[in-house]
Amino acid sequence: MDTIIVPVGAGSGACGVSIVAKTINPNIEVIAVQSAQAPAMQRSWAAGELVTAEMNSFAEGVATRVPFENTQRIMRQYLDDFLLVDDDDIRQAVYLLLEHTHNLAEGAGAVSLAAALQVKQRLQGKKVAIIMSGGNLSLENLKKILS
């Protein structure tokens, strides 16, 4: 494995993935991702201090308004990058997962695919794992995505 892309809400999943990956192989690149419409964790990671932010994402599992110090500390130590993706790109990733893999993912579950598509040139030729977590998508949001 060359790269792992993991969604971030509060950050515990990204912390676990990055600690394990880096323990197995320090050269594995771990990229975290969050919605651009709820960027508190990403902004905090980039700034090196806690930053609150708006929370306007439909992707509830990665929508954090207030960052968490403990997970930020661990992520600053282990993550290689932290990306933001637009909610429209997350919706497209939900659609693609349903169409091509027949897996229904909620927004937080599809955010890693949205990020991979955003940086696909950077990932070309690499072995990439995307973490897809959560299938808690409301019928209302699914109807919007499919229309």
C-alpha positions, 0 to 999 in steps of 0.5 A: 500500500502506498496511500490511504485516504481516510475521512475525518469527523472527530478524527478518531478513525484517522488517528487509528488508521494513521498510527497502524499504517505508519507502524507497519510502514512509515512510508505509507502516505495517509491523507485525511479528508473532510467536507469543505462545507465543514472544515474545522478539523482540516483548518485546525490541522493546517494551522497547528491550533484549534480553529472553529468553522462553519458546518453546512455539509450534508455529510454529517459524519465529517461535519465538525464545527469544533475540533478536538485537541487529542485527535488533532495532536495525533493527526499532526504527528501521523498524517501526511496531508489533509484535504477538503472536498466540496459537497457536490463532489461528495454527492458525485462520489456517492453516486459513483459508488452506488453505480459501480460497486452497488454500495450505498454510502453516506456522504462521510463514507464517500468523501475518501473517493471524492478526495481520490478523484480530486487528486487522481494525478497525484495518485497515478501509479500508486496502490491506494486504499480509500476508507468507505465508512457509513451507509446512513444516507437519508432517502431525501439526500439519496433522491437529491443525489440520484436526480 
